[in-house]
Amino acid sequence: MGENTIIQRAAECLACEASAIEALIPRVDEAFVRAVETIRECKGKVVVTGVGKSGHIGSKIAATLASTGTPAFFLNPLDAYHGDLGMLSPEDLVLAISYSGATEELLRFMPLIQAKGIRIIGISGSDESLLARYSDIHLCVGVAREADPLNLIPTASTTATLALGDALACALVEAKHFQPSDFAELHPGGDLGRKLLAKVEDVMFTENLPFVGPEMPLSEAIEIVTKGTLGICIVVENEALVGIITDGDIRRAMMRLGQDFFATPVSAIMTKNPKTISKDAKIVEAGEKMNHYSIHTLVVVGPSAVSHQPSDVVGIIDSFSCLPGTRFYH
């Protein structure tokens, strides 16, 4: 097989799977809404089940639901026949997946679920499938063809099923008013969770803060900005925050003032009433505030434990200390 053929086959596969996902959009209908509402109102857990490739997809859907605030776990039907059926209660909800809708091991499981009075949301490739008949709510993920050249391997169909599971999870995030702080509590061990749970005081700069007075000439202030790594000076008077100047302020002042720049006092170019944040705030709040005001640094205020610092300024936090992926301006 030549290079061009390999590229062509891969491109055809991706196009087929993309088409399968696009075909789901018109199917996001009243049944999908009922599925979301049923999952949202579930008092127990969402039990996702399936066999083979559908089982692998179901396991991922269960993990996504659980990580976004919907208690869920995966149960293999074969395990249910050997004792794990006891894990289910009438308050639970079953999300059953079978593209053919005729998987014997799964269909044998359905009457056992119904006997417990548990509702079933089925996902299959046809509204006429046997699984659809067992289901209280059925979601169709039928595809025109699989992505492989033989039209045999579960490819486009599994991709469509996975995408539909993601759509359910995303809709539930909205329906449940799931917040970044909720996500952080469910992911305390990950970097994102730590970022969302951490406070400003955990990451702020506190050493050798660049304090200047309002009457200091810019010739001295520029040295302090240059020696530091934050590109900012904090202007204080009588141990109170009165303003800030940034390296950008200094560059613009040099261009505007010319030879008068060096004797000009800091107060002439400082930004009065600079944006601040409490040291007890979450760093995600700091990131949102910087993004909102199109700035990259905030002065951190709060009671100081360092006697030689101004009482209301305890540190500086910059955009690089905040949540990855947030848009910041420099």
C-alpha positions as CSV (number, residue, x, y, z in Angstrom):
1,M,0.0,0.0,0.0
2,G,1.5,3.4,-1.0
3,E,1.6,6.5,1.0
4,N,-1.2,8.2,-0.9
5,T,-3.5,5.2,-0.4
6,I,-2.8,5.3,3.3
7,I,-3.6,9.0,3.6
8,Q,-6.7,8.5,1.5
9,R,-8.0,5.7,3.6
10,A,-7.4,7.7,6.8
11,A,-9.1,10.8,5.4
12,E,-12.1,8.7,4.4
13,C,-12.3,7.2,7.8
14,L,-12.3,10.6,9.5
15,A,-14.8,12.0,7.1
16,C,-17.1,9.1,7.6
17,E,-16.9,9.4,11.4
18,A,-17.4,13.2,11.3
19,S,-20.4,12.7,9.1
20,A,-21.8,10.2,11.6
21,I,-21.6,12.7,14.4
22,E,-23.1,15.5,12.2
23,A,-26.1,13.2,11.4
24,L,-26.9,13.1,15.2
25,I,-27.7,16.8,15.4
26,P,-31.2,16.5,13.9
27,R,-31.9,13.6,16.3
28,V,-31.4,15.8,19.4
29,D,-35.1,15.9,19.9
30,E,-37.8,15.4,22.5
31,A,-36.5,12.0,23.3
32,F,-33.1,13.4,24.1
33,V,-34.6,16.1,26.3
34,R,-36.6,13.4,28.2
35,A,-33.4,11.4,28.6
36,V,-31.6,14.4,30.1
37,E,-34.5,15.2,32.4
38,T,-34.8,11.6,33.5
39,I,-31.1,11.4,34.3
40,R,-31.2,14.7,36.1
41,E,-34.1,13.6,38.3
42,C,-32.6,10.2,39.0
43,K,-32.4,9.7,42.8
44,G,-29.9,6.8,42.5
45,K,-27.1,6.1,40.2
46,V,-26.9,5.8,36.4
47,V,-25.9,2.3,35.6
48,V,-24.4,2.1,32.1
49,T,-24.3,-1.3,30.5
50,G,-23.2,-2.9,27.2
51,V,-21.1,-5.8,25.8
52,G,-18.0,-5.7,23.7
53,K,-17.2,-2.4,21.9
54,S,-20.4,-1.0,23.3
55,G,-19.2,-1.9,26.7
56,H,-16.0,0.0,26.2
57,I,-17.9,3.0,25.0
58,G,-20.3,2.7,27.9
59,S,-17.5,2.6,30.4
60,K,-16.2,5.9,29.1
61,I,-19.7,7.4,29.2
62,A,-20.1,6.3,32.8
63,A,-16.8,7.9,33.7
64,T,-17.7,11.2,32.0
65,L,-21.1,11.3,33.7
66,A,-19.5,10.6,37.1
67,S,-16.8,13.3,36.6
68,T,-19.4,15.9,35.8
69,G,-21.7,15.5,38.7
70,T,-23.9,12.6,37.7
71,P,-23.2,9.5,39.9
72,A,-22.7,6.7,37.4
73,F,-20.8,3.4,37.1
74,F,-20.5,0.7,34.4
75,L,-21.9,-2.8,34.8
76,N,-21.2,-5.7,32.5
77,P,-24.4,-7.7,31.9
78,L,-22.3,-10.9,32.3
79,D,-21.3,-9.9,35.8
80,A,-25.0,-9.0,36.6
81,Y,-25.9,-12.6,36.1
82,H,-23.4,-13.7,38.7
83,G,-24.3,-11.5,41.7
84,D,-23.7,-7.9,40.6
85,L,-27.4,-7.5,40.0
86,G,-27.6,-6.8,43.7
87,M,-25.8,-3.5,43.1
88,L,-29.0,-2.1,41.5
89,S,-31.9,-0.4,43.3
90,P,-35.3,0.9,42.1
91,E,-33.9,4.5,42.4
92,D,-31.3,3.8,39.8
93,L,-31.5,4.3,36.0
94,V,-30.0,2.0,33.4
95,L,-28.4,3.3,30.2
96,A,-28.2,0.3,27.9
97,I,-26.0,0.4,24.8
98,S,-26.1,-2.0,21.8
99,Y,-25.7,-0.7,18.3
100,S,-27.5,-3.8,16.8
101,G,-30.1,-3.6,19.6
102,A,-30.1,-7.3,19.5
103,T,-27.1,-8.3,21.7
104,E,-28.2,-11.5,23.4
105,E,-26.3,-11.0,26.7
106,L,-27.7,-7.5,27.0
107,L,-31.3,-8.3,26.1
108,R,-31.4,-11.1,28.7
109,F,-30.4,-8.5,31.2
110,M,-33.4,-6.2,30.4
111,P,-36.2,-8.2,32.0
112,L,-34.2,-8.5,35.2
113,I,-33.9,-4.7,35.2
114,Q,-37.6,-4.2,34.5
115,A,-38.5,-6.6,37.3
116,K,-36.8,-4.3,39.8
117,G,-38.9,-1.3,38.5
118,I,-35.8,0.4,37.0
119,R,-36.3,2.7,34.0
120,I,-34.2,2.0,30.9
121,I,-32.7,4.5,28.4
122,G,-31.6,2.5,25.4
123,I,-29.1,3.6,22.8
124,S,-29.0,1.6,19.5
125,G,-28.8,2.0,15.8
126,S,-32.5,1.7,15.1
127,D,-35.8,2.8,16.7
128,E,-37.2,-0.6,15.7
129,S,-34.6,-2.7,17.5
130,L,-35.4,-5.1,20.3
131,L,-33.5,-2.9,22.8
132,A,-35.7,0.1,21.7
133,R,-38.8,-2.0,22.6
134,Y,-37.4,-2.7,26.1
135,S,-36.5,1.0,26.6
136,D,-38.6,3.6,28.3
137,I,-36.7,6.2,26.3
138,H,-34.7,5.3,23.2
139,L,-32.0,7.3,21.4
140,C,-31.0,6.3,17.9
141,V,-27.4,6.5,16.7
142,G,-27.8,4.8,13.4
143,V,-25.0,5.5,10.9
144,A,-25.0,5.3,7.1
145,R,-22.0,2.9,7.2
146,E,-19.0,2.1,9.2
147,A,-15.7,3.9,8.5
148,D,-13.7,0.8,7.5
149,P,-13.4,-0.3,3.9
150,L,-15.3,-3.5,4.7
151,N,-18.2,-1.7,6.5
152,L,-17.9,-4.2,9.3
153,I,-15.8,-2.9,12.1
154,P,-17.5,-0.8,14.8
155,T,-16.0,2.6,14.0
156,A,-18.5,5.3,12.9
157,S,-21.1,3.7,15.1
158,T,-19.0,3.7,18.2
159,T,-17.9,7.2,17.6
160,A,-21.5,8.4,17.2
161,T,-22.4,6.6,20.4
162,L,-19.5,8.1,22.3
163,A,-20.4,11.6,21.0
164,L,-24.1,11.1,22.0
165,G,-22.9,10.2,25.5
166,D,-20.8,13.4,25.6
167,A,-23.9,15.4,24.5
168,L,-25.9,13.9,27.4
169,A,-23.1,14.8,29.8
170,C,-22.8,18.4,28.4
171,A,-26.5,18.9,28.6
172,L,-26.5,17.7,32.2
173,V,-23.7,20.1,33.1
174,E,-26.0,22.9,32.1
175,A,-29.2,21.4,33.6
176,K,-27.5,20.8,37.0
177,H,-25.7,24.1,37.0
178,F,-22.4,22.3,37.4
179,Q,-19.6,24.7,38.2
180,P,-15.8,24.7,37.9
181,S,-15.6,24.4,41.7
182,D,-17.8,21.2,41.5
183,F,-15.5,19.8,38.9
184,A,-12.5,20.6,41.1
185,E,-14.0,18.7,44.1
186,L,-14.4,15.6,41.9
187,H,-10.8,15.9,40.5
188,P,-8.7,16.9,43.6
189,G,-5.7,14.9,42.4
190,G,-5.4,16.4,39.0
191,D,-3.6,19.6,38.1
192,L,-6.8,21.2,37.0
193,G,-8.5,20.3,40.2
194,R,-5.6,21.8,42.2
195,K,-5.8,25.0,40.2
196,L,-9.5,25.3,40.8
197,L,-9.3,24.6,44.5
198,A,-6.1,26.6,45.2
199,K,-6.3,30.1,46.7
200,V,-4.5,33.2,45.6
201,E,-2.3,33.1,48.7
202,D,-1.0,29.6,47.6
203,V,0.6,31.0,44.4
204,M,1.1,34.7,44.9
205,F,4.5,36.4,44.9
206,T,5.4,37.7,48.3
207,E,9.2,38.1,48.3
208,N,10.9,41.4,47.5
209,L,7.7,43.1,46.3
210,P,8.5,46.2,44.1
211,F,7.2,49.0,46.3
212,V,7.7,52.6,45.2
213,G,6.4,56.0,46.5
214,P,4.3,58.3,44.4
215,E,7.0,61.0,44.4
216,M,9.8,58.7,43.3
217,P,11.3,59.9,40.0
218,L,10.7,57.5,37.1
219,S,14.5,57.2,36.7
220,E,14.5,55.2,39.9
221,A,11.3,53.4,39.3
222,I,12.5,52.0,36.0
223,E,15.4,50.4,37.8
224,I,13.0,48.6,40.2
225,V,10.8,47.4,37.4
226,T,13.9,46.2,35.4
227,K,15.3,44.3,38.4
228,G,12.1,42.6,39.1
229,T,10.4,39.8,37.1
230,L,6.8,40.9,37.3
231,G,6.9,44.0,35.1
232,I,5.1,46.1,37.8
233,C,5.7,48.4,40.7
234,I,3.3,48.9,43.5
235,V,2.8,52.5,44.5
236,V,2.1,53.0,48.2
237,E,1.8,56.1,50.4
238,N,1.4,56.1,54.2
239,E,1.4,52.3,54.0
240,A,-1.6,52.3,51.7
241,L,-2.0,51.2,48.1
242,V,-2.5,54.2,45.9
243,G,-1.6,52.9,42.4
244,I,0.6,50.8,40.1
245,I,2.9,51.3,37.2
246,T,3.8,48.7,34.6
247,D,6.7,48.3,32.2
248,G,4.2,49.2,29.5
249,D,3.3,52.5,31.4
250,I,7.0,53.3,31.5
251,R,7.7,52.6,27.8
252,R,4.8,54.8,26.8
253,A,5.9,57.5,29.2
254,M,9.4,57.5,27.7
255,M,8.1,58.0,24.2
256,R,5.7,60.8,25.3
257,L,7.9,62.7,27.8
258,G,11.3,62.4,26.2
259,Q,14.0,64.1,28.3
260,D,11.5,65.0,30.9
261,F,10.8,61.4,31.6
262,F,13.6,60.8,34.2
263,A,12.6,63.6,36.5
264,T,8.8,62.9,36.2
265,P,7.3,61.5,39.5
266,V,5.6,58.1,39.5
267,S,2.3,59.7,40.4
268,A,2.2,61.3,37.0
269,I,1.8,58.0,35.1
270,M,0.5,55.5,37.7
271,T,-2.9,53.9,37.4
272,K,-4.9,54.9,40.4
273,N,-7.2,52.5,42.2
274,P,-5.7,49.4,40.6
275,K,-7.5,46.2,40.5
276,T,-7.0,44.0,43.5
277,I,-8.0,40.6,44.8
278,S,-8.2,39.0,48.3
279,K,-5.5,36.5,49.2
280,D,-8.4,34.2,50.2
281,A,-10.0,34.2,46.7
282,K,-9.6,31.2,44.5
283,I,-7.0,31.5,41.7
284,V,-9.7,30.8,39.1
285,E,-11.4,34.0,40.3
286,A,-8.1,35.9,39.8
287,G,-7.9,34.5,36.3
288,E,-11.4,35.5,35.4
289,K,-10.9,39.0,36.8
290,M,-7.7,39.5,34.8
291,N,-9.4,38.3,31.7
292,H,-12.4,40.6,32.3
293,Y,-10.2,43.7,32.7
294,S,-7.6,42.7,30.0
295,I,-4.7,42.8,32.5
296,H,-2.1,40.3,33.5
297,T,-1.4,41.2,37.1
298,L,-3.4,41.8,40.3
299,V,-2.3,43.3,43.6
300,V,-3.2,40.9,46.4
301,V,-4.6,42.6,49.5
302,G,-5.3,41.3,53.0
303,P,-3.9,41.4,56.5
304,S,-0.1,41.2,56.3
305,A,2.0,38.9,58.5
306,V,5.1,40.8,57.4
307,S,5.7,43.9,59.5
308,H,7.7,45.9,57.0
309,Q,5.1,45.6,54.2
310,P,2.2,48.0,53.8
311,S,-0.7,46.5,55.8
312,D,-3.1,46.2,52.9
313,V,-0.7,44.7,50.2
314,V,0.4,41.2,50.7
315,G,1.5,40.0,47.3
316,I,1.1,40.0,43.5
317,I,-0.5,37.3,41.3
318,D,0.0,37.1,37.5
319,S,-1.7,35.3,34.7
320,F,0.9,32.6,34.6
321,S,-0.1,31.4,38.1
322,C,-3.7,30.9,37.1
323,L,-5.8,28.4,35.3
324,P,-4.2,27.0,32.1
325,G,-6.2,27.7,29.0
326,T,-7.7,30.9,30.2
327,R,-7.2,33.8,27.8
328,F,-5.1,36.6,29.2
329,Y,-3.9,39.8,27.8
330,H,-0.3,41.0,28.0
